[in-house]
Amino acid sequence: MLIIGVGNSYRGDDGVGPAVLALLREERPSGTRLLECDGDCSALLDAWHGADAVMLIDAVSSGAPPGTVYRFDALAQALPREVSFQSTHAFGVAEALALGRALGQLPANLIIYAVEGKAFTTGMGLSPEVELAVYEIVQQVKRDLM
């Protein structure tokens, strides 16, 4: 299992992916490989190449309450239009998924955890709502790994 945390820790809640990875590194789930993606998601196709199963964690903006956690099976369902992935680059998660789908380069299993962010301004630290969501995602990831 490859777990990818997408985000920039210097843009507030955009750092949720790396924050989840930091906690997972402490617990060291067996059979997993952890990879951080700084938000330039053009590298995702290469990152998940050859991986049978991938979990991806990123921040989103949809108008839901901050800290709301979404879980999507990216191969079984389309991502809702109202969910906008936050990216510091023009090529984000949604674009990587679309390109991977078009090229037939998606992993056999792809689960996306998305967290509704509150603040994406310059600076370190997550909002309290997103900080709580980090712990929720870690627990969900551990359940998915069982």
N, C-alpha and C positions, 0 to 999 in steps of 0.2 A: 504494500500500500504506500503510495506517494501522497503526502499531505503538503499542499502548497499554501502558504500564507502570503496573500497579496496586500501590498500597501506601503505607505510611507510613514514611518514613525514620527516624522517631523511635520506632519499635517494633521494633528489632532486625531479624530476618530478614524481617519484613513489608516492608522496604524493597527487596526484590530487584527489583521492577518498575522503580522509579526508578533503581536501580544499573545495570540493563541499558541503560536509555535513555541514561544518562550516557556509557557507552562507545560506544553507537551514534552519539551526537551528535559524538563525536570523529572517527568514521569517515565520517560523513555519507553513508549509502547513498543512491544516486540513486533518485529516484522514490518516496521514502518521506516520510511525515509522522509525526512523533513526538509523542505526547501522554501526559502524566502524569495519572493519576487517583489522588487521595489516599486512596481506599478507600471513598468514597461512590459506589457503583456505580450509583446511580439515574441518573447522568448518562451511562452507557455507551450507552443507546439513542440519545440525541441525538448523542453523539460519533461513533458509527459510521454514523449515518444518511447515506446517499448513497455510502458507501465500498463498493467492490466486494470488496476483500480486507482482512482485519484479522488482525493477530497481537496476542495479548494475553498479558502476562507477569504472573504473580502467585505468591504463596507459598501453600503448602498444608500440611495436617497430615493424614497418613494412617497414621502409625506406621512408615513406611519409614525407612531411614537418612537423616539430614540430608544435604542436597545432592543427593538423587535428583532427576533431571529427568524430567518427563513431557511428552509431546507428544500433544495430542489434536486431531483434526479434529472440532470441535464440531458440525458438521452431519452427519457420517457416523457418529458414535458417541456414545452416551450417556456422560456423565462417570461414572466408577466411584463407587459409593456411599461407599466408604471414603475418598475424597479430599474433604477439607473445606477449602474456601478460607478463608483468614484474612481477616477484615474488621474494621475499626474501627467499622463501622456495621452496622445490622441488615440492610441491603440490599446484599448482596455480589455477586460474579461469578455464582455459581450462580443467584441470584434474577434477575439481569439476563438471563441466558441463558433461563431459563424464561419470563420475561415477553416477551422478544423473540420467542421461538418461538411463544408463544400469540398474539401480535399480528401475526405475520408480518413482524417488523422485524429480522431477522438479516441480516447481510451475506451475499453469495453465497458467500464463502469466509471461514471463521473458524477460525484455528489458535490453540490455547491452549498456552502453555508454562507449566508449573507446577513449582515447586521446593519440595521438602520442607524446611521450616524446622526450626530447632532451638530458637531462643529468640525469643519475641515480647514480651519485656518492654520497659519503657520504657528508651530509650537509643539512641544512634546506633551504627551499625556492624553489619556482618553477621558471623555466625559463620564460621570458616574454611571449613567445608564448603560453605556457601551462597556465599561469595565465589568459590570455585572454580567453582561451578555458573554463576555470572554469565558467566564467560568461555566456558563450554561453550555456553550459550544464544546468546551473541553469534555464535559460530561457526555454530551451527545456523541462526540467523536469516539470516545472510549466505548460507548454502547454499540456504535456501528462496527467497531473493530472486533467485537465478540463473535 
